[in-house]
């Protein structure tokens, strides 16, 4: 049975078809995923944002599939070649690949050798030998010699006949499907160094002599291999297991035998059998294999890209929802040596109130004067936190901040090193230029470093997500697919937290459900001209913000200290009548109800449902009234880097340090321990138990304790473990081989590959 789009999606996201139909209708009407997941639970039966994102993506693919199906049927019909059987096969094809296999024989193509042979009248010869192998090829071909048609002799006739059969065999859809899956399940990908590129390709050393089952290659290794090929360092070859054996080419491989079996070709000692088997061999090696080689490499790459994009999306999600320091005055330091340390102070609202440039480091070494400048700024603006960028000279600047804290103990300041990835992108952006037209580009970076500690979400949305630096081979994947995924992540994060409409920047407002850059600018302009919004209803006065946009956006926009306390909550204005019924039932005013957990938990949500608002919505409303505008992000806390540990040379195996997770990949997690080089905790060293997915143990932004396992100063690699209770002598990097001392994982893959993963990881993700 040919399943409908809604039936297929329902199976894939584990939902009922009715839920899918309802969700698709809402999406087609212009509703956003955050709006549907939060405010239309009754309509969709409670589909969450993950299910809805998957539904949205698959809906696009399956609709494209249907469009392509219609195009193919029309094309074959126009050729007069559509049979009922072929139409049924096309109608039931489940993927674009299956469709293209069926269309291959009918697809308009350039003039092939097979077509030239048909024009020379050789198709009857081909069919005769194929249908009756008792015929002698040489004798039968004699009658087809025709110099005027380009058939000079029997060899030319048989070559032309072979081309016709090769095309016939290579365009059999059922056979192609079988061969494709067999190659995927059994194929081996082998890589080798291009001669003379050993030195230039040193970072790919783990892949100079490497092979692994095609379907088992994890995302990071696949992308490393393709990068090596693109840089002309590696040669990649797809093989079958028997191709690795001596004299393999002397015998038909499994795939050749599958082709022969499909067309009932065998060696029975008949005159044409040998010629037909040679035709099968040519078909596989010249036609089908070359086609499948490209296709399966693309399948591996797409699969690897998809996984890499998922990793990037998860890391971005964790980073955006990292704990905010909140409304605190913050001193931002953008470290530098020759050009100095750029300083910016932001007040509790994030407004930039002061800037400076100091030169505490070489070559000027003006330490005391720099300290005095910072002390003056800290006291003037009542600074509570110091945010230090993690680039060049960050540890030296961290020392400066420590001296400042010691000099002003009465201020109880704390310091934190933050990732400055993307700060330079923001500094040079059009938005930053408009926000700080008179400010030097480098000082704008210091403002960003301060703000991303205060509210990482509000600051990071100003930067292209690809520039934030939490990806895995992010430049090697499909950029449109990556962009779509990251935009969805940012949208989900912003709407999960909610936005204060009276303080939000235009880039932040742009990410709110239903809004775009134009509407975000109109909101800011209206706010600038008319003062702070006092109610959500006032948003309807913003130019071009119509009823549909208001419906999509209002619940995610917060009005703090406005006319209606509900405007500061995630309760949607359309559901205010529900709250009015609750207020009327318990005979208390709304302000006294908000926050009264004991009272609210006693209420039965079923008492307040009606034909418009069901149990899920009323339940959500009661939870929101307990703690309106609750922030889903964790509590803010800082990591403390160990004093005296500032460079790789300061690390000693066995040393236990505190650090911050900067990146999580499928093979482990990278940790900033304050030595200008992130260390890697391999997946096998993340916990005392077996870990299948590192994201189940840690996430970007987590503060963790790690033990130093191995230090390789030359290659700037640090191996860490979170298994702090492991006994045994620590690994001494200078006297041991790194390959022999990597943390050993439970046997899931080949040992040498495991080392390659770590090597590739360090090479890719090491900080500059």
N, C-alpha and C positions, 0 to 999 in steps of 0.2 A: 504494500500500500504506500502511495506517495503521501508522506506527511506534509501538513501545511506548515507555514512558517511559525505560527503560534504553537503548534504541537511540538515542533522541534525545539524551540526555545524553552518551552515549559519543561521538557525533559532535561535539557542541559542545565537549567538553573534550579531544578528541583522545586517546581511550582505547578499550580494547576493552570490549565489553558485559560480559564476565565480571568485569572490574575494577570496573565500576560496580555490578553486582549485589552483589559482595562488600562494597563500601564502604557501600551502602545498608543492607545487613543489619547491619553494625557500627553505623551511625548509629541504626538503629531499635532496636538493643539497648541504646542509651544511651552508646555510645562517643563521645568528643569528637574534633574534627578534629585537635588537636595530638597526641593519643594515637594515632590511626590513622596519621597521617603519620610519626610517629617509631617506633612499636612494632609496626605491623602491615603492614610493607612487603611481606612475602611474600603476605599475604592479598589486598592490593589491587594487587599488581604494581608497587608503588613510586609510587602517586599522591602528589603533593606537596601541601602545605597549600593552595596557590592552587587547584589542581584540585579539591581536596576542598571548599573554600569555595564555589566555583562550582557544584559538584555539589549541595551542600546547599541553595543558594539556588534552583537550577533545579528540584530535586526538590519543594520546597515549591510553586513556581508550577505545575508540571505536575500535581501531585496536586490542587491547587485547580481546575485546568482540567478534570480528569477528574470531579471532584465536580459542577462546573457543567454539564458535558456530560450527566451522568446526570439532573440536575434538569430540564434543558431537554427531554430526551427524554421524561421522565415527564409534564411539563406538556403537551407537544404530544399525547402519547398519550391523556391524559385528555380532551383536547379532541376526540379522534377524528380528528385531521388528520395523523397521522404516516404518510407514504408511504415505501416502500422507498428511493426516490431521496433524499428529504429526510433519512432516517435515515443513509444513507451519507455525505451531505454533512456532517452533524453529527459523525459518528464520525471523519471525516478532517480536520475543522477543526483547524488547527495553533495558533491563538492564541485568547485570550479575545475579542478584537475580531471575529474571523471567526465565532465562536460566536454572539455577540450580533447580528451582522448577519443570520444565518440565523434567529434566534429573533424578530427584530423584528416580522414580520407576525403572530406568534402570541402575542406578549407581552401579557399583560393590561394595558390602558391606560385612562386616563380617557376619557369619552365625547367623541369627536372630531367635527369637522365632517363628516368622511366617514361616520361611523357614523350621524349624524343624517340625512344625505342618503340613506343606505341605508334607514333606517327610513321615510323619506318615499317610498320606492319608486323612487328615481332610478338605482339600479345598472344596470337594463336600458338606460337612456338612455346612460349612460357607456360601457357595453360596445358598444352599437350604433355609436356614433360612432367608437370606437377601432377596431372590427373592420371598419367599412365607411365610410371617409372620403368616399364619394360621396354620403352622406346630407347634407341641408342641416340644420345645427344648429338654426336657428330653427324650421323647420317640424317637425322631429322632436320638439323639446321641447314643442310645443303640446299634444300628447296627455298630457303628464305634469303639466300644471297642476292643482293640487288645493289649494284654499285651506285646507281642513280639515287637510291635512298640512303646511301652512306653505309651500307652493309657490304663490306668488301670481301669477307670470307666467313667461314663457320665460327671462328673465334669472335668476330664482331657480332654475329647473330646471337651466339650464346651469351656474350657479355650483356647485350641489350635485353635478352630474355631474363637474365639474372637480375638486372636492375628493376624490371617490372615485378618479379616475385619478391625482391627485397622490400620494395615499397609496400606491396600487399601485406607481407608479414609484419612489417614495422608499424602498420596503421591498424592493427587488430586491437580494439579497445580492451577486450577482456584479457588478452595476453599482456598488454602493457601494464594493466593494473596488477596482475600477478607478479610480473617481473619487478615492478617498482617496489612492492611490499617485500618481496624476497630480498632485494638488494638492501632495503632499509633495515630489515631484521638481521641480515647476515653480512652486510658489507663491512669492510675494514678501511679506515682512512689512514693513510701512511704519509708522513711528512719527511722531507730530507732537505738538507742545506743546499742552496744553489752554490755551485763551485766558485770558490774565491770570495764568498760573502761571510766567511766565518767571523772575521773581526767586526765588520760593519753590523752584523746581525747578532752580536753577543747576547743581547737581551732575550733572544729567542733560542738560546743554547739548549734548553730543555726539549726543544722540538727538532733538533738537528737529525736525530734518529728516533723516530716516535711512530707508534701505530696504536690504534684503539678501535674497538667496535663502533661503527658509525652511530648507532642509536644510543650508545652509552656515553658519548662525549658530552660533558657538562658545558653549560653556556660559556663560562669564562675561558675554557680551553678552546672551544670552537672559535670564539671571537679572536683569541690570540693567534690561532692558526691562520685565520683569514687575514688578519692584519699582517702577519708574516708574509703571506702570499702577495698581498697588495703592495708591500714594500719591496717585493722581488728578492726576499731573503729565503723563503721556503717554497718548495715544490710540493703540491698536494696531489696524491694519487688515490683513487677509489678502487679497491680490489675486493675480490671474493676470497674466502679462506683458501680455496684450492689454488688460487693464483700465486700464493706464496710458495707453493711446492715446486721442486725441481721438475723441469720438463712439463710444466703445467700447460703451456701453449700447444703441446703435442696432442692433448686429449680435449674433447669437448667439455666445457665446464657445465655446471648445473643449469645456468641460464640458457646456454645453447641447447641443452637437452630439453628444456621446457619449451623452447621455440619449436624444435623438431616434433615434440609430442603434440603440441597444439595443432599442427598441420599433418599429423600422421606420417611424418617422414622418418624413415629408418633404413639401416643398411641390411637389406635382405638379399644382397648379391645381384640385384637387377641392374641393367645398364645405366639408368639415370640416377641411381641411389647416391653414388659418390658425388655427382654434380649437384644434386639437391642438398646434400649435407654441407657441401662447401658454400652453397647459397645461404643456408642457415647460419653458418659461421660468419660469413660476411655481414649478414643481416644484424647479428648480435654486435659484432665488433665495430662495424662502420656506422650502422644506423641507430639501433636501439640503445646500445651502451652509451654512446656519446650524448644522446638525448637525455637518458636517465642520469648520467654523471652530472650534467649541468643542473638538472631538476632536483636531484637529491642533495647536491651541495647547497642549492638555494633553500631547500627544505630545512637542512641543518642550520643554515644561517638565520633563516626566519625564526626557527624554534629558539635558537640561541638569543636572537634579538628580543624576542618576546619575553624570555626569562630575564634578560638584562634590564628591559624596560620595567618589568615588575619589581626587580630589586631597586632600581632607581626610584620608582614610585613609592615603595614602602619606606625607603630612607628619607625621601622628601617629606612624606607624611609625618614621620617621626620628628624630623627637624622642625617643620612648621608648627607642630603641636608641642614643641619643647616648652618646658616651664618658663613662664615670663617672670622677670624680676618684679614687674609691676611698677606702680607710680613712685619711683625713686629718682633722685637726682644722680646722674651718672657722668663720670669722667671717661671719655673715650680716648684711647691712645692708639694711633696708627704708627707702629714702629718703623724706624729707618735709621741708617747709619749716616752716610754723607749728607743726605737731604734732610736729616733731622727727624724727630718724632712729632707728628702732627697731633694736636690736642683739640678736643671739642667737648663742651659741657652741654648736656641737655637737662632741662628741668623735669619735674614730675609728670608733665604732660607730653614730654618728648620734644618740646620746643628747644631749638639751639639757642643758647644764651651767651656763649663765650667761646673763643678759639685762641689758639696760640701755636707757635712752633718752637720746640726746644732742641738743643743739641748736646745731650748727655753722653753720647758715645763717640768713638773714634770717627773722624780725626780730631774733632774739637775737644771732646772729653769735658764739656762744661757741666759737670754733674751737679755741683752745688747750686749754681744759678738755675738750672733746670728744676731741681727739687724745690727751690724757693718759689718759682713760677707756679708749679703744681700746687704747692701748699696754699698760695694766695687764692688760686681758683677754687680749691676745695673748700676753704673757709668761707669765701664770698658766696658760693652757691650751695653750701651745706650738702656737699657730695656724700653719698652713702655707699656707692659702688664704683669700682674702677674696671672698665672693660678694655682688655688689651688684645689687639689683633695678633694672630699667630704666625705672621710672616717673618721676614728677615729682622733680626735683632729683637724678637719678642721676649726671649729669656732675659736678655740684658735689660729690656724695658720692664719686665716683670720684677727684676731686682730693684729698679727705681721705684716702682709702685710699692714694694715692700718697705723700702726706706721711708716713703711718704706715710705709710700706715703707722710705722713705728714713731715717726716724728709727731704725728697727730693722734695719739691713742684715744683722746677724749671724743673723737668723731666716730669711733667704732666702724671704720670703713672696711670693706672687704674687696678683694680683687678676683678677677676671673679672666682667663684667656679664652677668647672666642674665635671661631673660624672667620677669617676675613674674606673667604671665597665670595666673589661677586661684588665686593665693596667697590672695586675699581670700575666695574661695569655700571654700578649705580652712579658713581661719581661723574661719569662722562655721559650719563643719560640725559635725555631731553627733560624728564621730570625733575631731576636734580638741578639742572640749569635754571628751570623756572622757580624751583623752591629756594635756591640760594644763588641768585644771579651774580652777586658781588663776591661770592666765596670762591677761593682757589679750589681747583678740582681735588687736590690732595686732602684739603681740610674737609671736603664733603665726605670723603672716605672715613674720616674719624667720627663724623656725626653718625654715619651708618653703623660703625662698630659699636658706638654707645647705644644706639636705639635697638640694635638686634639683641642686646642683653635685656633691655627694658621690655620689649615686646617683639620676639622673633618673627611671629606671624605677620604683624603689621609692617615690619621692615622688609622682610624677605619677599613679600609679594611685589615689591617694586623692582625686583630683579628677575631677569629671564631665568626660569627654573633650571635650565641647562647650565647656567653659569654658577650655580650654587655649589657644585662639586661633590655630590654624593652619589654619583653614578658609577656603573661598572661598564667600561668600554663604551661610554655614552656617545662618542663621536663615530663609532663604528656601526651604529644601529640606524634603522630607518628614522630620519629626523621628523617626518610628518607623524609617524606612529608615536614616537617619543613625545612630541609636542602635545598630541591629543591626550595622552595618558597623564602628562604632568599638569596640563590645564585642568583636567578633571580632578586631580588630587588637590590642587590649590583651591579649586571651587568647593570641594567637599570640606576641606579644613576650615576655610573662612566661614562657611555657613554653619559648621558645627560649633564654632566659637561665638559667632554673632559679631556685629559691627556697631560701634557707637557712632551714629550718623553725624554727631556734632563734632567729633574729633578725627574721624577717619580721613585718610588721604584719598585722592582720586583713584590711584592704583588699587587700593584696598576695596573701595566701593565698586570698582569695575568687576571684582570677583564675586560680588553678591548675586544670588539667584535673581535672574530677570534683568539685571542691569548690564550696561555696556559702557565703553569709554565715554561716549557722548552724554549719556544720562548721568554717569558719575561726575563728569565735569559740571553739568547743569546743577546737580545737587550742591556741589562745593560753591559754585557761583551764587546760587540762591542763598546759601548759608552766609556767605561773605556779605551779601547785599542786605539781608533781612535779619541777621543774627541767628542765634541757635534755634533749632526746631524745638517747639514745645510739645508737639504731639505727632504721632504717626500720620494722622489725618492730614496734617499740614504738608506732607510729602506730595499730595495730589496737586499742589500748586506749582510744583517744579515743572518747568516747560518740558513737554514731550513724555512726561511720566503718566501714562494712561492707566485705566483700570486693570488691564491684564498685567502690566508691569507691577503695579501696586500689589496685586494679589500674589505674584511670585516673590516679591522682595520684602514686603512689610514685616513678615515674621522674623526675618533675619537682621532687621535694622532696629537698633535700640535707641530709645530716647531716655537718657538718664535724668532724673529729677524733673520730669515733665509733668504735664497736667494730669495724666492718668498713669498710676504706678504700673499698670499692665504693659505700658509701652516700653518698659525697661526689661521685659521678659520675652521669652520665646513663644508666648501665647499669641496666636495669630489674631489680628483684629476681627476676622470673620467669626471667631469663636468667643468673642467677649460676651455675647448673650449667655453662653454656658456659665461663665463666671458670675454673671448677674443672677442666674438662677441659684447658684451655690450660695451667694451672699444673701439672697432672699430667704433661702431655706434655713440658714443658721442665724439669720437676723443680726449680723455684725457687718461693719463696714469693711471694705476691701483692704485698707491699710492694716487693720488689726488682724486680718486673716493671713496675709502674706508672712511666711516664716513660722507660722504656728504649726509645727510638724505634728504635735500630738493630736490637735484637732483635725487636721487634714487627713491623717492616716486613719481616722475613725470613720470617715465618710465613705459611703458606698457609691463608687462611680456610676453604677448602673442606674442610680436614682436620677441622674442628670443627663442621660442620653436622650436623643430624639431622632427624627428621621434624617437629620443632616449630620449629626455628630454622634458617632458610635462609641463603644467602650474604649478602643485604643486611644482616641483623641481625648476623651474625658480623663482617662488615667494619666495621660501625659500632662494635661492641664493641672491636675492635682499635684503631681510631682514637681512641676515648675513653680507652683505657688509656694511649695515648701522652701525653695531656694531659687528665687527668680534670677534669670540671667547667669546661672551657674556656669563656671568656666570648666570645660572638660579636661583642661590641661593639668599636668601634675604640679605638685608644690615645687617651688624654686629651691635648688640647692647647688652648691659649688664643689668643684674638685680642688684639692690642694696638691700642687706639684711639690715634690720633695726638694728642699733647699740643697743646693750643691750638685744637683743632677740636672745639668743644662745641655749636655752634648752626648753623643754616642760614646765617647771615650769615658764618660762618667758612669756608664752602666756596668754593673757586675752581675753575672748570672747568679740567680738565687735572690736577688734584691726584690722586695715587694714594694710596689708603688701604687699611687692612686692616679687615675686618668679618666679621660672622657672618650666614649665611643664616638668616632667620627664617621664611620662608614660600616655597613653590614653587607656582606656578599654571601653567595651560596657556599663559599668555602671557609668562612670565618669572619672575624670582625677586626677592624683597625682601631687602634687606641692611641690618642694623643697623650703622651706621658711627659711632655715638656722638653723634648730634646730635638725639636725641629725635624723629626722623622717619626711618622706613625709606626707603631709596632703592630704585628699581626698576631692575633690569637686564632690559631687554626681551629677549624670546627671540632677537631678531636680534643681540644684543650679548653673548650668553653664551659664544660661542666663535668661533674664526676660520673654522669650517666651518658648514655649514647644520645647524641643530638643529631636529628635528621635535618632540621632547618634552623640555622643560626638566629633567624628572626624570632623564633619561639623563646629564645634565651635573653637576647639583648636587642636594643634598638639605638639608633643614632641619638646622642645626647645623654645617654645613661652615664652616671658616674660609677666606675668600677675599680676594684683592686686587682692588680695583676702581678705575676711573678716573672722576672726576666729569665728566659730560658737560654737564649743564644743571641750573640751580637756579632755581626759581620760588618766591621767598619768600612772595609774596602768597597763592598757593594751596598753599603748603607741599609742593612736589613736588621730588624729586631724581631726575634720570635718571643712571644709572650704566652703565658698560660693563666687561666682563671682558676685552675685546680691548685689552690694554694697549699693544700695538705699533701701533695705528692711528695714522697720521700725519695732519697737517692741523691747522688752528687749532681749539682747543676752542670750543664754543658759548658765547657770552656771553648769559646769560638775560635781562639787563636791556635788551639792544638787539636781541633777535631774537624772532621769534614761535615759541612752543613747538611749534605745529602743523607748522612747516616744518623743525624740527630733531630730530624723533623719529628714532631709529635705524630705517633702512629694512630691511624684511624682504624676502626673495625673494618675488616676486609670487604670493601665494596668495589674497589677498583684496583688497578695495578699500582704497586708501590712507587715505581718510577714516575708515574703520572701524578701521584700525590705531591711529590717533590716539585714537579713541574708546575703544579697549580700554585704552590707557595711562591716559587720563583717568579712566575708570571705576575702574581699578585703584587709582590714587592716592586717589581719593575714598573707596573702600571700605576700603583697608588701611592708610591713614595712621594713625600712632599718635596717641592723644589727647595 
